[in-house]
Amino acid sequence: MKDAIKSILPVNVRTRLKWAGYAVKDIIDPVKDPRVPNRRDTFVGGGDFVAVGDDFLKTLKRHGVTPDMAILDVGCGQGRMARPLTEFLVPEGHYLGFDIVKAGVEWCQTHYADLPNFTFVHADVFNARYNADGHNEASAYTFPSDSDAYDFAFLTSVFTHMLQTDVERYLSEITRSLKPGGRCLITWFLLNPQTEACKAPRLTFRFPVDEGSKTTLEDSPEAAIAFSENWVRDAYLKNGLAIEAIEYGNWANPHSQFGYQDTIIARKV
């Protein structure tokens, strides 16, 4: 019955009802962790803020992240992935996160001010859906990171909202920022014969954006973008990143045990 009612309500009405529900829950059961935003203010995607971050730390550790590493978080949001790292990194380790949503970065700058090895930077980069007032094009943006400085970089649900030329620039900046032999973990929606043959994907990419990429919404392509796996492999090769593993997510692989999006782990050669 609840799902039937939801299906007939306009999206903006459903969004307001959801926000109202979060606001009420914030009053009844307030968030006590100073590094967890109020439910009504969270904008970094679905799922439990704490549980998602804790689970991602397990993924990072599984792929070789150690407490003394220098870590680059591209698209840090409100610190969902940074929070568990505060109890993992030793003082010799360092974390740099940046994001195009200024409010999220400012929230992190306030709530992580007691940690000198955690730095958050606002990237004033244009994105038609998420930062329409941005002054810099992603296709020419230089990361706020030194060259050859980071042991590990990760991007979660970033390239799934970016255009092809922008992705190419970010890949080159990832390579520049990583130490020789440094590794990166990036999530994608990958189009290949298996995902395109899926009869009931959780997202359907119908509309071409660039050669080798498609979106779910023709009038708002950055809502969700999928890339041809062949194009992605070529882009990694072009930017000196050797793919070590691909973990296909359950968005179009229902039996996957690796989460929602596809994940590529690569090493700077």
Stockholm file with secondary structure:
# STOCKHOLM 1.0

chainA/1-269         MKDAIKSILPVNVRTRLKWAGYAVKDIIDPVKDPRVPNRRDTFVGGGDFVAVGDDFLKTLKRHGVTPDMAILDVGCGQGRMARPLTEFLVPEGHYLGFDIVKAGVEWCQTHYADLPNFTFVHADVFNARYNADGHNEASAYTFPSDSDAYDFAFLTSVFTHMLQTDVERYLSEITRSLKPGGRCLITWFLLNPQTEACKAPRLTFRFPVDEGSKTTLEDSPEAAIAFSENWVRDAYLKNGLAIEAIEYGNWANPHSQFGYQDTIIARKV
#=GR chainA/1-269 SS CHHHHHHHSCHHHHHHHHHHHHHHHHHHSCCCCTTSCCGGGCCSCSSCHHHHHHHHHHHHHHTTCCTTCEEEEESCTTTTTHHHHTTTSCTTCEEEEEESCHHHHHHHHHHTTTCTTEEEEECCBCBTTTBTTCCBCGGGCCCSSCTTCEEEEEESSSGGGSCHHHHHHHHHHHHHHEEEEEEEEEEECEECHHHHHCSSCSSCCCEECSTTEEESCTTCGGGSEEEEHHHHHHHHHHTTEEEEEEECCTTSCTTCSSCSSEEEEEEEC
#=GC SS_cons         CHHHHHHHSCHHHHHHHHHHHHHHHHHHSCCCCTTSCCGGGCCSCSSCHHHHHHHHHHHHHHTTCCTTCEEEEESCTTTTTHHHHTTTSCTTCEEEEEESCHHHHHHHHHHTTTCTTEEEEECCBCBTTTBTTCCBCGGGCCCSSCTTCEEEEEESSSGGGSCHHHHHHHHHHHHHHEEEEEEEEEEECEECHHHHHCSSCSSCCCEECSTTEEESCTTCGGGSEEEEHHHHHHHHHHTTEEEEEEECCTTSCTTCSSCSSEEEEEEEC
//
